[in-house]
């Protein structure tokens, strides 16, 4: 379960920002998770609770914003939605797609005190 190590990285970022921005507690964390990122939202929620115990984000609420996968179809020149990496273009059936969105995870926002 790589979500555990992802949550550890999120905690490191939170702790670093707490030192830089001078806050002492995090009450909510918003994560954007792309459909093609390989991150399971339920596993992320579980890991978040475990990793944040004893930290400045221990009681923080985790809000996950799921982003769709988006690709650029080279033959027909359109942006198209994709559910997985090797989908075909819904317009022309081509597999010559370049992923342009939905393959990342990022911290969108923190609510702090």
N, C-alpha and C positions, 0 to 999 in steps of 0.2 A: 504494500500500500504506500505509494509515493506521496499520497496526500499528507501523511504525517510529516515528511520532510518539507513539503511545501508550507505547512503551517508553522514549522520551526523557522523557516525563512521569513514568513509574515511577521512572526513575533520579533525577530531580529530587526526588521525594518521599523516596527512599532517602537521598540526600545530605543533605537537610534534616533528616531524622530522625536521621541519624548525628551531626550537629552537636548536636542537641537531647538525644539519649539517650547520647551519648559512646561510640559503638561505631566500630570501625575497619575491619570487614570483614563482608560479608554472605555467608553460605554457602548460603542457600536462600530462595526467594521463592515464596509461594503466591498465585496469582491466581484469583479466582472470575470466570468468564466466562459470561455468560448466553447461551443459545441464540439469543436475539433481539437481541443486542448488536451484531451486524454484525462481530464480531471473529473472524477465522479462527485457531484454535489453532495450526495448523502455521506460519502466517505469523508469529504471535506468538513462537513458539519461535525461529524463524530471526532475527527482528528483535532479540529479547532477547540472543542471543549477540553480534550485531554491535554493538549499542548499549552493552552492558556492558563491552566491551573497554577496558582501561585504567582502569577505575573500581574502587571498593571492592567491587563486585559482579561482578568479572570472572569468577571461577570459581564463581559461584553457580549452584545447581541451580534450575531453574524447574519448579514443580509447578502444573499447571493443573487447576482443579476446574470441570468443566462443569456449569452449572445449567440445568434445564429452563425452557422458557417457560411461564408460568402466566397465565391470564386469568380475569376474572370475567364470566360470562354474565349480561347484564342480564335477558333474558326468563325464564330458568329459575332464576336466583339461585344458581348453582354456580360454584365454582372449577374450571377445566378446564385440562388440559395443551394447549399449542399448539406447533407446530413452526415456524410462521412468522407474520408479523404479521396476515395476513388469512385465517387459518384460520376454519373454522366450528365452532360448538359441537358436540362429539361426541354430546351428549344431545338437543338440540332442533334443530340445524341452523342456528341464528341466526348472523349475522355481527356482532351487536351485542355485541362483546367488548371489555372494557377490560383492557389489559395491567397485571398487578399484580406480575410478577416475571420474571426471566430476561432483562431488557433492559439490564443493567448489567455493568460490569467493575469490580472493586475488588481492592486488595491485602488479602488476608485475614490473612497472617502473614509475618513475616521471621524467619529464623534468623541470629543475628549473633554476632560475637566482639568 
